[in-house]
Structure formats: structure tokens, C-alpha cells
Amino acid sequence: MKMRDLFKGVALFFAAAIVFTSCNDNDDNIVQTEPLGDYEEGIFVTSEGGSISGSVDFIASDFSVSENSIYANVNNEELGTYFQSAYFDGDYAYLVVDNANTITVVNRYTFEKVGTITGLLMPIYMTVADGKGYVTNWGDPFNATDDFIAVVNLENFAVESTISVGEGPQQLVATDGQLFVTHLGGYSSNNIVSVIDLADNTVSTITVEDNPDDIVVNNAGEVVVLSQGATLYDANWNPIGDTVGSISFINTSTLAVDNSFAFAEGNHPSLMAYNNGVLYYVLNGSVYSMTDAATELPTSADLTLDASVYAYGMAVDNNNLYILNASFTELSDLLVYDLGTFTETYSFEVGLGASHVYFN
């Protein structure tokens, strides 16, 4: 080999090495990850069931595809009735089924079953705080003294203790080292929010209007509670009046209701959702919104739903409003509205008694 050919070969080698290194450097800047599962990104609709099992349906984030009954499809078994709610945390989704007195734990991306939480009695909602699960339990709905919060060890999915609370514990949020629990009242009525100090599990209560249900934490750090108010009946179950519904704002430091907006007597609001500093609720078949800075209830609706729509669930995410038009005799519908125009953009057939919308 001539010397100049050797130099040429060496030069080509180094040139190739530089190109190879350059490509590797570029590849290092590109994060390539394997998909976590078929349900990694999208919308979940949970349905209570009734004459059939409760179910979970999936819709892709871009609304291009949907799949019904994903839990049954993946695991070849049904969840059972009545499927109350779900909670997503870490890699898991927790599916709360009160007829079975269980929470089924699945991988939130594949929906493969990984465990079951037992030791519950009519569980309703769950949240996670400080590495533990907290589950509201009605107990016997005709017994006002057996209601409790189950404390769950999330390593082995075992109930490690219980906290006694008032009748009908419902939805719950954790903030500032405390757990705030609304009390819908079981088969009766209630007007309290329980506050559990997560350091020692001591319980105090805050009085709000009748039938508090939905609860969120707003951008100001306040706990916001929607009370539906109650319909009053005589001994023969004839309606004779109503108590007032309200939206209450609780200071997490003083545990005082700093502000409260009351609805007109006879109006029973429901289905509160919160997103980007705006609170949404449903009243008399219409959707209303109010900002954190609002000083009174809105006087006009953003959206009036069709008279045929039975709004049983609501959520807001990514400039979309999701309304569940529930049926308990046939399949329900998920209705998707653009938040900018409040026009319907998509609809999907979902399960029997559809009640909640969640996001991955």
C-alpha cells in the first residue's frame, strides 16, 4: 500500500468515526421510550352498571379511536356492580366497586389487574396522601354510626386501619397535611365536611349546607365544596320544601368557611369540576362557570343541555368539557364540548350508568 493511500484510509476512518460519533451524540438527545401500554394517553369513562357489570371505556386523546369495556377485554373478567369511582396514582388505577366491597388495582397503562383491596364495606371514593390510600365507606347505609375511612397500605394493598366518621362520607381531597371529606349522608342527609389530620388521624368537622358532595382544591389553596341542598318530605313522602344549596370556600389553616354562595331555594346544583382557575357546575340542565375572583354566582349559563340529556358526570380538561348523558336501561353517551364555543364536537357510546371521566 502506498503511503498516500494509508493516509487516505486513516482520514476516511476518522471521518467515519466523526460521523458515527456525531450521529450517536444526536441520538443521545432524542429520548426514545417504549409505549407504556395501549391506554397510555387518553380518556377513561367509568360506568356503574346495574343489570350488567360496571365497566371502563377508553377514548384516545385525539378522539380517533375508542374501546368499550377495556377491563373485561384485558382481564377476561367483569368488575361487578356498582362501580362507584376510580383514582389514578403512580402506575396504578384503583377501581372502587361497592357491591363487591373491593377496590380492583390495575396498571393504568395496560389495565392488567395487579391486586385487590378488601376489608371494605360499601366503598365510594379513594385518594392517596403521604403514600397511603384513603377510602370513604358508607358501611350499612341504614346505620348512622358505622361509617369510616379505610387507610390502605399501598405496598401490599391491605387495609391497615380505619377512622370513624359521620354518616355518608363521600368525596375527599388531601391538602396541607389534612384530608377533607364531604358527607352526602348515605340514604339520608348530612351537612358536614370531616377534616382528618393526617399526622394523627384525629377528626374535626365543618358545617356547610345540606348534602355536600363534590370537592376540589382551587388555585388559591381553598377547599371548595358543592352542597346540593335537600328536598324535604312529609310522613307520606310528599315533597314539602327544600333546603339551600351552596358553594363554600374553606380556609385550610383556620378550617373556617371564609365565603359561601347560596343558591335560590329549590335549586339543587351538582357535578362540580375545576380547571385553570375556573369552577364549573350543573344546575337545572345547564352548565355554569365562575372564576376564582367571582364575588357572586353567575346569572347566565355557558351551555344549556338538550332536554333529553341526563347529566350524571362532568369533567374539564384541555379546553374540552365532558358531559356524561347517563342511562340505566341502555348504554350511555359521552358528550364532548369545545370550551371556547360550548358547541358539541364529539360523542361516544359508553357503558350503562356512566358516571365519571378521568384522564391519562
N, C-alpha and C positions, 0 to 999 in steps of 0.2 A: 504494500500500500504506500502510495506517495504521501509525503508529509502534509501537503496541502489537503489531500483527501482526509487525512486523520483530523486535521484542524476543522475541516468542514463537518466531519462526523461528530466531533466534540461540540461544535457550535450548534448543530442540529439537536444533539442530546439536551444541551442546556436550554435551547429554545423550547423544546418539547416539555422539559421539566418546568419551565416558567409557565407555559400554557396550562400544564396539568395542575400546578400549584395554584394558579390563578383561578382555575375552574373550581378546585376544591375550596378555596377561600370564599368564592361566591356561593358555593353550595352551603358552606357553614352559616351564611347569613340568611339562608332560606330554611325556615322551620317546617319540616315535613313530618306530620304526625298521622298516625293511623286513625281512621274513624273510631270513635268510642263505641258506636253501636248504631243500629238502624234508627233509633229515636233520639239521636244526639241533639238535634236542633228542631224545635217545633212547638206545637200547641197540644196540650192534653185536655180532654174533656172527660170528667168523671160523671157517671150516672148511677143513681141509687138502685135501679132495678125495682122489682116488686113481684110481678108474676113470673119474671125471669131474673137471672142473676144481675147484680150490678156489673158495670163494665168500664173500661178505659178506651177512648178513641184518640187517634193521633192525626194531626194535620201538619204538614210541612210548613216551615216559616214563610215560604213564598206562596203558600196555598196551592201548590201544583199537584200534590198528591195527598190522599188521606187513607187511613186504615182503621176499620172498626174492630173493637174487641181485641186489642193487642195483648192484654194479659192472657186471655184464654188461648190466643193463637200461639204465643210463645211457650206457655207452660202446660198446655193441654189440660187445664182445669179451670173451673169458674171461681170467682171471688166470693160469691154469696150475696145475700141481701141483709140489711140495707147498707149500701156503700155510702158512708157519710161524707168523707173528705179525704184529701191527700196532703202530704207535706214532703217537700223536697229539701234534702240537706246532704252536702258532700256528694258521694257517688250513689246515694240511695234515694228511693222514693218510698214513703210509708203510706200504705193504703188502709184506711180505717173503716172496718166493716162491723156495724153494731149487732147485726143479727147473729154473727158468728162470735162476737166478743173477742175479736182478734185484730191485730194490725199485720198485714202481709208486707214484708220488706222485699223490695226488688231493686236491681240495678237500674238506675234512672235512664241509662242509655240503651240497654238491651231489653229491659223489662223481665229479665230472668229472675225467678224467685231465689232469694238468698236466706230467708228466715221468716219466723213468725213470732209475734209478741202476743203472749197470752196473759192471764191473770187480770183481765179487764171485765167490766160489767157495763154494757151499753156505752162504748166509747164513741166520742163525737168528733173532736178535733185534737190535733197534736202540734207542738212546736218543739224546737231544740234550743237550749240555752246552756252555756258553760259545759258543753259536752254531754249533756243528759237530755233525754226526751221527757216531755210533759204532756199528758193526755187527759182531757176532760172526760169524766164518766158520769152518766146520769144515775147509775145504779138502777134500782127499781123506781120507775118514774112516778109510782103512786106512794113512794116513801120519801118524805122530805128530809130525812136525816142520814141517808146512806150515800150521798153524792161525794165524789172525791176526784183529786188529781193523782194520776199514777205517775211515778217517777221511774223512768226506764234507763237501765244500763245499756248504752248503745254498742258496747263491745260484745255482749252475749245476748242482747235482746230480752233481758229478763226485767220484770218489774221488781225494783229493789225496795220501794216504799210507797206509801200513799199519804196524801194530805187531804183531810176532811174540809169540805167547803159547803156553801149553801146550795139550795135546790137549783137544779138545772144548769150546771156550768156548760158554757157553750164555746165561743171562740176565745183565743188567747194570743197575746203577744208578749215578748220579753224585751225589756229596755231598762237601762240604768240599774242593773242588778235586781230587777223586780219582774214578776210575772203578773200581768193584768188579765183577768178572766171575766168575761161577761156572763150573766146568768139570765138565760131566756126563761127559765122556770120549769123545765120539764113539761109535764102535761098540765101544769098550772101557769102561774105568772110570777115574776120576780122583778126586782128593781135595784139590784146591786152589781157592783164590779168588785170582785175579790182581788186583793193585792197580796202577793206572796213574796216575801223577802227570800231571795234565793240563797242567802248566806245561812239561814237557819230554818227556813220553811215556815216561819210564823205568818199568820194570815190576818189582814185587816180588810175592812170593806168601805166602799164609797157608794153613797146612794145617788142614783140617777133616776130618770123616768122609767116607766114600766117597759118590760121586755127588751132589755139591751141585748143586741146580737152582734152585729158587725163591729170590728175594732181594728184600728190602724194606728201607726205612729207617723205623724206628719213631719215635714221638714224642720219645723220649729222644735221638735222633740216632744210635742204634746201627744198624749194618748187620746185619740178621738173615738167616741162611742156613739153608735146609732141606736137609739131606743125607738122601738116601733110603736109604743103605746099599746093599750089593751082595749078590747071590746068587753063591756060589762053585760052580764046576763042576769035575768031573774031566776027563780027556782025552777021554772019550766024551760029554761034555756032560750028565752026570748031576749034579743038584744035591747038593752035599756039605756045605753050610753057608751062613752069612750073616755079613756084617759089619754093624756097628751103624749105624743111622740116628740123626740128631740135629737139634736146633735150636740154632744157635750165634749168639752175640751178639758182634759185632766192634766194638771201640773204634776210631773213625776217626782218633784222634790217635796212639795207640800202635801201631795195627794188630795188637793182641793180641786173642785170643778171651777176653773177660772172663768169659763164662759159657757153659755148654753143657748142654742137657738131652738125655740119651741115651735112646733107645727100647730096649725089650727086643729081644734078638737074634731075628731072624726077622720083626720088624715093619718094614715099609717105608712110611714116611709120604710123602705127596705133596700137591701142589696147595695151597700156602700163599697166603693172602690176608690183608691187613691193613687195618683201618678203625677210626678213632676209638679208638685205644689198645687194640684187641683183635686178636689174631692167630688166624687160623683155619687148620686143615689137615684133610686127609682121611687116615684110617687104617683099613684093613680094612673099607671100606664105610660108615664113619661119619664125621661131621663133629665136630671138637673145637674148643674155643676157649680162649684163655688171655689174661689181661690183661698189660700191661707190668709190673705188680707181682708177677706169679706167681713162685713160688720152686721150682716143680716142674711136671711135666707133669700135665694133668688126668687124673683117673681115670674119669670118665664122659663119655659123648658127649652133645652137644646134639641131634644128629639121626642116626638110623640109616636109611640109604637102603634102598630096596627092593632085593632081591637081583638084580633084573633091570637095575638102573642101573649102567652103566659110567661112573664119574665121571672125565672126561677134561679138564675145565676147571672153574674156580671163580672167582667174584668176589663182592665185597660192596659195596653202595652203597645209600644212602637206606633203611636199615632192611630191606633185602632181601638174601637170599642167593641167588646164581645158580649152579646146577649144570648142566653140560653132560653129558647122557647120550649118549655118542658111539656111533655105529655106522659101520662102514666098508663095509657091504654095502647099507645103505639110509639114509634120512635120519635125522638125529639129533634130539634133543629138548633144548630149554632149559627147565629146571625152575626156578620161582621160589618161594622160601620166605620167609615172614614171619619176621624175626629175633626178634621178640618171642615168638612161639609155636612157631616152626620147623614150621609147617604149610604145605603146598604151596598156593599161591594162584593160580598161572598156569602154563601150559605152552604152548610154541610149537614147531612143527616147523621145524628149521633144517637146515643143509647136511650133506653127507657128511663124517664125521670132524671134527665140531665141537670146537674146542679152546680158544678164548679168548673172553672177554667184555670189551667196552670201553664207555665212556660218553662222550656229547657233552653 
